[in-house]
Amino acid sequence: MNATRPIIEIKNVYKFFGQLQALHDVSLSINSGEKVVIIGPSGSGKSTLLRSINRLETIDSGSILVDGKDVNSKVNDINLIRQELGMVFQSFNLFPHKTVIGNLTMAPMKLKKVSELEARTRALSLLDKVGIREKAEVYPAMLSGGQQQRVAIARALAMNPKIMLFDEPTSALDPEMIGEVLDVMVTLAREGMTMVVVTHEMGFAREVADRVIFMDHGQIVETGTPEHFFTSPEHPRTQKFLSQIL
Amino acid sequence: MNPQFSNKPVKIDIGDGAAIPLKKDSGLFNAWWLTFFGAIGIIIYLCVTKPDPYWRILQFLPDGILVTFQVTILSILLSLVIGLFTGLGRLSRNKVINLIASTYVEVIRGIPLLVQLFYIYYALGRLELFKGLPPMTAAVVAMSICYGAYMGEVFRAGIDSIDKGQAEAARSLGFTRAQTMIYVILPQAWRTILPPVGNEFIALLKDSSLVSILAVSDLLRRGREFASESFLYFETYTMVALVYLVITLFLSKGVSKMEQRLNYYERD
């Protein structure tokens, strides 16, 4: 395998929702281990772009390669590609009919045929990592939002993905719970995980991002380091957006 | 705004089922209590004060009750299978499958059950393969085909009631469409599906009285047999009606208890 090849290659992607243009000629390369934070006003296409990477949204033209494989090609099994892409949603989407540990062990056992013992051992160590091992046997409905989101992160990690996608992971949380989720994400970033994060948390961006991307009207407007965005954003739309959220 | 809480089961209402008692009617003197124990009281009163003919009628009916339950249980099981596939068909993205399932539902819902029973019985009778088909089998097949369509709607609504985020989460982990349905959607949907299925069970039990026209010795047929021999039409049908009422009310209580129990992993 070519070590210098980007792990995610997005080329000239267009996407329409009816008349509405969600993505307009978006191109982006992300290297292994890189942490990319995507910001932008709502409706800017940032979530659509993220969801296109694991084909939860299908694109109308262009190409998206994950680890060299075209996610929209019939030749590749999308379900195998998705196993490499952990995803965390704004609304957690834990399986309410499974206990916390059941949420973590289900995919590895059913999809990778991991033994129950092995899956449980790994699940418990992941729960340790996100700081809620003691909640292993309870149902998600018994957890706070912050705890649920940490379980959701652990569930995605249980499949040993190469890349983690975060779609506004803290937007549905009460303010006092945002910190605990971001802490887990920072730890993950320190360990070298490749991460693509759609968020408004500029503090998080400043702490971990290698690159920040500002999107508006379905286009990438500006790209740079977090420092660049805090000190000298160039584009007027970026300046306007940052002045609103900072 | 916490979407997890929007997962509360949606209550599906599919028309002509039995009345399931509402939780707020749980006082001592509610309609259910009054009807149930009233019916039992009247049965006991009639049998004690006028054992002839009432006690004789009551002794004549149990065979029929058994057949009624047989038809009902076999039909409900078969219609559940038909209903699952119909419901999945109605949600399918494959246009042909979708059209077949929807057409089936439209056709069945547009024909009265009694007409369907006659039709399937005599239509099957004309086919060489089904010559001499036992009336009981024909009855079960006809009831299942009919109720399968209604059950299909129950499954469709139940599956549809599960938050789209559940399927997205499962697919993003690498589950296929079918695995997502089996491991994630259906295990959640059954809580929404079971109460209306119980409702359909009771409705089916009542509608099973129609099979008496196909020479199946169900509860109503046994009553007719007794009446035509004894000419005691009023007395016999009084007893038949009371027995149906007791069975139906007993079952509807069961369904409502089941509905309450199904919410075990909800936080209120």
Interface residues (C-beta under 8 A of the other chain):
Chain A: N54 L56 N79 L80 R82 Q83 L85 G86 M87 F89 S91 F92 N93 L94 F95 P96 H97 M106 A107 K110 L111 Y139 P140 A141 M142 G145 Q148 A152 R155 A156 M159 A172
Chain B: M1 N2 P3 Q4 N7 D163 G165 Q166 E168 A169 A170 R171 S172 L173 G174 F175 T176 Q179 Y183 V184 P187 Q188 Y265 E266 R267
